[in-house]
Amino acid sequence: VINSPPDHFHPGTDFCGIPWIVIIIVFLGISTLAIFLWKTSLCVSFLKTVLKSQNVHDGSTDVQRKAWRSNSRSQE
């Protein structure tokens, strides 16, 4: 594949004085970090949603308990 393009399309031994292997490693590192941070933010937002729904559910049971207590007190 590398030998198929014409000579003026072949990449040189370096990119602006930096070896290609360093460019590839840095690109892979930045890509890996970006994917890790993206997946972490998705996980955190999902956990916030789950905890918020649990808090809403817990809040409704608290309201029901208070209503039951006030109702049982009024019957006494």
Backbone torsions as a table, in degrees:
resi	resn	phi	psi	omega
1	VAL	NA	-40.5	-178.1
2	ILE	-69.8	-33.6	-178.5
3	ASN	-81.2	-10.5	-176.7
4	SER	-74.4	-34.7	178.7
5	PRO	-73.0	161.8	176.8
6	PRO	-62.5	167.2	-175.2
7	ASP	-60.6	-34.7	-176.5
8	HIS	-77.9	-5.4	175.7
9	PHE	-98.3	-7.9	-179.4
10	HIS	-68.9	136.0	176.1
11	PRO	-70.5	147.9	178.6
12	GLY	-77.3	-173.6	179.7
13	THR	-77.1	-16.7	179.0
14	ASP	-146.3	167.3	178.2
15	PHE	-118.2	103.4	-177.4
16	CYS	55.2	39.2	177.6
17	GLY	88.0	-2.6	179.9
18	ILE	-107.8	129.9	-179.7
19	PRO	-61.2	147.1	-177.8
20	TRP	-60.9	-33.9	-178.3
21	ILE	-62.7	-36.9	178.1
22	VAL	-67.2	-41.8	178.7
23	ILE	-61.1	-44.1	-179.2
24	ILE	-65.7	-43.2	-179.3
25	ILE	-64.7	-42.6	179.0
26	VAL	-64.9	-42.6	178.2
27	PHE	-60.8	-44.9	178.8
28	LEU	-65.1	-38.2	178.3
29	GLY	-65.0	-44.9	179.0
30	ILE	-65.4	-40.5	178.3
31	SER	-63.4	-43.2	179.2
32	THR	-63.2	-43.9	178.4
33	LEU	-63.1	-41.9	179.3
34	ALA	-63.5	-43.1	178.8
35	ILE	-65.5	-41.4	178.5
36	PHE	-61.5	-46.5	179.9
37	LEU	-66.4	-36.9	178.6
38	TRP	-64.3	-47.4	179.9
39	LYS	-65.8	-36.0	177.7
40	THR	-64.7	-43.3	179.2
41	SER	-65.7	-35.4	175.9
42	LEU	-64.3	-41.3	-179.9
43	CYS	-65.9	-43.6	-179.5
44	VAL	-64.8	-43.1	179.2
45	SER	-65.7	-35.9	176.9
46	PHE	-65.5	-43.9	179.7
47	LEU	-64.8	-37.8	176.4
48	LYS	-62.0	-41.4	178.9
49	THR	-64.2	-43.0	179.6
50	VAL	-64.8	-45.6	-179.8
51	LEU	-65.4	-37.4	178.3
52	LYS	-64.6	-41.1	179.3
53	SER	-67.8	-34.9	176.4
54	GLN	-68.1	-39.4	178.7
55	ASN	-65.9	-38.8	177.2
56	VAL	-64.4	-42.3	178.8
57	HIS	-64.5	-44.8	178.5
58	ASP	-63.3	-37.1	178.3
59	GLY	-63.6	-38.2	179.7
60	SER	-68.2	-36.0	178.1
61	THR	-70.0	-33.3	175.8
62	ASP	-64.0	-41.8	178.2
63	VAL	-63.7	-41.2	178.8
64	GLN	-64.9	-40.1	178.3
65	ARG	-64.4	-43.2	178.9
66	LYS	-63.4	-40.9	178.7
67	ALA	-64.9	-40.2	179.7
68	TRP	-65.4	-41.9	179.0
69	ARG	-64.1	-45.1	-179.1
70	SER	-67.2	-34.2	178.8
71	ASN	-69.0	-41.7	-179.8
72	SER	-70.0	-31.6	176.5
73	ARG	-69.5	-38.6	-178.5
74	SER	-70.6	-24.6	178.8
75	GLN	-78.4	-20.2	-177.6
76	GLU	-76.7	NA	NA
